[in-house]
Amino acid sequence: MHLYLLGYPLGHSLSPRIHNAALQAVGLTDWHYDLLPVPPADLVAAMQRLRQPDCAGGNVTIPHKQAVMSYLDALTPAAAAIGAVNTIFVRAGQRWGDNTDAAGFWEALQQVFGALSPREAVVLGAGGASRAAGYALATRGWALTFVARRLPQAKALAQAARGWGSPVARAVPWDALAAASWRPADDALVVNCTPVGMAPHPEGDPWPEILPLPPRGAVYDMVYNPRPTRLVQRARVAGLPAADGLGMLVAQAALAFTRWTGRPAPHEVMWQAVR
Ligand SMILES: NC(=O)c1ccc[n+]([C@@H]2O[C@H](COP(=O)([O-])OP(=O)(O)OC[C@H]3O[C@@H](n4cnc5c(N)ncnc54)[C@H](OP(=O)(O)O)[C@@H]3O)[C@@H](O)[C@H]2O)c1
């Protein structure tokens, strides 16, 4: 049985390592997870490949997370609300789209910070990962501030978050954060959903030097290469609980694995594969 990661360009990805280790560990030795680089013009053919009986689905990444939706038979409520698919699975001959980033993000948050009651979260960025984090937090009653370079995108996300259940959701321009002319609540959770700080630019830090991190807050950085990221290091030096995005990567993968195979994911094996 085949599983694929659809995206373009597909650089280095940890997903084959995680899933092939997990498939072996549960005894699915004739299953394989492979990269499938799909230029946008080839998406139709790739989706036909996913409909073959020897294919159990796969993952979807940039730039296809939205485009694949029109080729699927059904969407989970999370994928429909977020408007993006990162996991395709088969049920009763139908191809379903799911978004395991949102649930994976929430699971990772709880693993590192314990039980969390709703408060303010500052979400840096307004792309796909911000949508997933925003959905996970908004549906649990968090107040949200989206900070982005493209203000209209952040505003649209804030509006969606209010629809998902956030009591207060707003957009703040990136420049306002950079100039420290806006500051979050003292106990805010900061979630970095931008690639700032990611290798090969590990010196990057999305939080401005001139603005202290929220003194009673916490930091979740979706970036996981390098470990720890500069933002996570800085938060720890300030005495704040902080984690990078490897936990989310494993958690969203584990949820996808169960969708495909119907089996509990071997979490420890998946962690070992990426540590
Ligand atoms: N840990 C995990 O499991 C996990 C899961 C998903 C994503 N991620 C990570 O999260 C990050 C974002 O992914 P994504 O899918 O949301 O990407 P995306 O859809 O391309 O969105 C990226 C967002 O970051 C902003 N941004 C990029 N460079 C910036 C900069 N130098 N300064 C300020 N803002 C900047 C973009 O703003 P513009 O629109 O202005 O460019 C956009 O709002 C990536 O590093 C990805 O690897 C991790």
PDBQT file of the ligand as one rigid body, heavy atoms in Angstrom, charges set to zero:
ROOT
HETATM    1  N1  LIG A 301       5.655  22.119  13.479  1.00  0.00    +0.000 N 
HETATM    2  C1  LIG A 301       4.793  21.763  12.552  1.00  0.00    +0.000 C 
HETATM    3  O1  LIG A 301       4.237  20.655  12.535  1.00  0.00    +0.000 OA
HETATM    4  C2  LIG A 301       4.428  22.767  11.487  1.00  0.00    +0.000 A 
HETATM    5  C3  LIG A 301       3.229  22.654  10.771  1.00  0.00    +0.000 A 
HETATM    6  C4  LIG A 301       2.924  23.624   9.805  1.00  0.00    +0.000 A 
HETATM    7  C5  LIG A 301       3.825  24.651   9.573  1.00  0.00    +0.000 A 
HETATM    8  N2  LIG A 301       4.985  24.715  10.285  1.00  0.00    +0.000 N 
HETATM    9  C6  LIG A 301       5.942  25.811  10.064  1.00  0.00    +0.000 C 
HETATM   10  O2  LIG A 301       5.255  27.046  10.207  1.00  0.00    +0.000 OA
HETATM   11  C7  LIG A 301       5.805  28.008   9.322  1.00  0.00    +0.000 C 
HETATM   12  C8  LIG A 301       4.687  28.634   8.490  1.00  0.00    +0.000 C 
HETATM   13  O3  LIG A 301       4.082  27.657   7.670  1.00  0.00    +0.000 OA
HETATM   14  P1  LIG A 301       2.807  28.010   6.765  1.00  0.00    +0.000 P 
HETATM   15  O4  LIG A 301       2.393  26.738   6.140  1.00  0.00    +0.000 OA
HETATM   16  O5  LIG A 301       1.813  28.814   7.529  1.00  0.00    +0.000 OA
HETATM   17  O6  LIG A 301       3.468  28.969   5.670  1.00  0.00    +0.000 OA
HETATM   18  P2  LIG A 301       2.719  30.084   4.803  1.00  0.00    +0.000 P 
HETATM   19  O7  LIG A 301       1.321  29.674   4.506  1.00  0.00    +0.000 OA
HETATM   20  O8  LIG A 301       3.665  30.409   3.704  1.00  0.00    +0.000 OA
HETATM   21  O9  LIG A 301       2.627  31.361   5.797  1.00  0.00    +0.000 OA
HETATM   22  C9  LIG A 301       3.796  31.972   6.314  1.00  0.00    +0.000 C 
HETATM   23  C10 LIG A 301       3.418  33.238   7.057  1.00  0.00    +0.000 C 
HETATM   24  O10 LIG A 301       4.637  33.766   7.609  1.00  0.00    +0.000 OA
HETATM   25  C11 LIG A 301       4.808  35.101   7.145  1.00  0.00    +0.000 C 
HETATM   26  N3  LIG A 301       6.220  35.421   6.983  1.00  0.00    +0.000 N 
HETATM   27  C12 LIG A 301       7.114  34.764   6.195  1.00  0.00    +0.000 A 
HETATM   28  N4  LIG A 301       8.332  35.346   6.310  1.00  0.00    +0.000 NA
HETATM   29  C13 LIG A 301       8.182  36.387   7.174  1.00  0.00    +0.000 A 
HETATM   30  C14 LIG A 301       9.076  37.370   7.677  1.00  0.00    +0.000 A 
HETATM   31  N5  LIG A 301      10.376  37.390   7.345  1.00  0.00    +0.000 N 
HETATM   32  N6  LIG A 301       8.591  38.292   8.537  1.00  0.00    +0.000 NA
HETATM   33  C15 LIG A 301       7.283  38.275   8.888  1.00  0.00    +0.000 A 
HETATM   34  N7  LIG A 301       6.380  37.369   8.436  1.00  0.00    +0.000 NA
HETATM   35  C16 LIG A 301       6.836  36.421   7.593  1.00  0.00    +0.000 A 
HETATM   36  C17 LIG A 301       4.076  35.166   5.836  1.00  0.00    +0.000 C 
HETATM   37  O11 LIG A 301       3.819  36.504   5.564  1.00  0.00    +0.000 OA
HETATM   38  P3  LIG A 301       3.702  37.049   4.028  1.00  0.00    +0.000 P 
HETATM   39  O12 LIG A 301       2.373  36.570   3.552  1.00  0.00    +0.000 OA
HETATM   40  O13 LIG A 301       3.807  38.516   4.180  1.00  0.00    +0.000 OA
HETATM   41  O14 LIG A 301       4.864  36.426   3.291  1.00  0.00    +0.000 OA
HETATM   42  C18 LIG A 301       2.831  34.340   6.171  1.00  0.00    +0.000 C 
HETATM   43  O15 LIG A 301       1.900  35.090   6.908  1.00  0.00    +0.000 OA
HETATM   44  C19 LIG A 301       6.862  27.271   8.480  1.00  0.00    +0.000 C 
HETATM   45  O16 LIG A 301       8.115  27.500   9.050  1.00  0.00    +0.000 OA
HETATM   46  C20 LIG A 301       6.479  25.812   8.635  1.00  0.00    +0.000 C 
HETATM   47  O17 LIG A 301       7.588  24.947   8.515  1.00  0.00    +0.000 OA
HETATM   48  C21 LIG A 301       5.305  23.805  11.234  1.00  0.00    +0.000 A 
ENDROOT
TORSDOF 0
